[in-house]
Every structure is written in C-alpha cells, then in structure tokens.
Amino acid sequence: GDSVTQMEGPVTLSEEAFLTINCTYTATGYPSLFWYVQYPGEGLQLLLKATKADDKGSNKGFEATYRKETTSFHLEKGSVQVSDSAVYFCALDSTDSWGKLQFGAGTQVVVTP
Amino acid sequence: DVKVTQSSRYLVKRTGEKVFLECVQDMDHENMFWYRQDPGLGLRLIYFSYDVKMKEKGDIPEGYSVSREKKERFSLILESASTNQTSMYLCASSLGYTGAGANVLTFGAGSRLTVL
C-alpha cells in the first residue's frame, strides 16, 4: 500500500539556520504530495503542495520539489525563525484514494534564538 | 475564513463510557474525515464520509463508529471507551473528489481525549 516516510525528530536548529526535512514515498500512479504544519496547540494546516513530477510548492519561505525519480518531496527553508517551531507532516493523496491522505509520522522542529 | 470546529478541546472519560466527538464545517465540503494522532505514528484515518449518511472505514475503525446526518456535521462515537483510545482526535474536511484543491484538507484544532 501507499506509505510516507519522513525523518525522525526532533530537529533542533538555531535561528537563521538552513532546514531540510526528508520525505520519501511509496505509491502507485501519480500521487499529489503535501506538507502540513502543526503549531503547538493547533490542528494541521496546509503549508504547500505539488500535484505532478517536477512541480515546486512554496509558501512562507518553505519549498519542496516533487521528484518522481527519487520518490521524494523534501522540505527546505533557507533561514528559519523561532516561529517556525512546529511539527511538520509529509502526506500523499493517491489518484484513486478519494482524498484520503496518507501521512508520515511527523517531524518536530525546534528553533532556538 | 473557513472553519472546521470541534466541540471539545479536552475531555476526560472513564473506561466503558460512551463518548461523542462532534465536528462542524462551514465550507459546504463534501468529504469529512476523522483522524487519530499519536506520537511517532503520525495521523491514522479512522473513518471518512463523502456524502450525507455515507461512511467508509479507514485504517483503524475498530472501537469507533460515525454519524453524518447533515452535510456540515460529522460525529465520532466511542461506544465503550478504553484506555488505548486515549489520543488526539482530528476532524478534517475537503471540497470533494473533483476540482482544483479537491484533496486539500482543512483541519479542526483537535480534541484531546483521556480515558481513565
């Protein structure tokens, strides 16, 4: 079945450091890929998405590129802020899943001043 | 601003009690979902619904049931709560199965349930 694997956390960074969170997937066909973010005490919210190979999703300084050849969708940000401290989830939506997303385990990111 | 509202942020129940978790969305979305979130396991789908009175089992439906009598409301029911159902429960909705943005989920803030 479909699955998403993302790097374990917590990831601890200093402010202005470069952030990468690795995400790889297993799926048949051509899934859509997502990054969601969960700030403390809140539900998840969409950060960015990509719907086909080589698409780049971007939002709030975060970027991720849909790489079909490596089945990856790594999240990056060039200079993190304390306010980026959150849990980040990679997810996929298979073409026949009727919108039922498959989520990774989540990666906690802690940014210190 | 679109919203998914979960009725209770925190609940404490005793083993064997019947528990209702309510979720309401104001976006006229077709699809609604109940996920369970546990550390190290991410989100796991319990049940989903793509229309009024329709429901489908997700990955972990055992011990749960759902009800969708109106389009905007999707309820999760624990018939007899057990300690292994202590968790964060997240409700979500999406537009439907066609159209741009159809598979983008909008989440509620979550309901943290503790079963003693």
Interface residues (C-beta under 8 A of the other chain):
Chain A: V4 S32 F34 Y36 G41 E42 G43 L44 Q45 L46 K49 F89 D93 W98 G99 K100 L101 F103 G104 A105 G106
Chain B: V4 N31 F33 Y35 G40 L41 G42 L43 R44 L45 F48 Y50 G58 L90 A92 S94 G96 Y97 A102 N103 V104 L105 T106 F107 G108 A109 G110
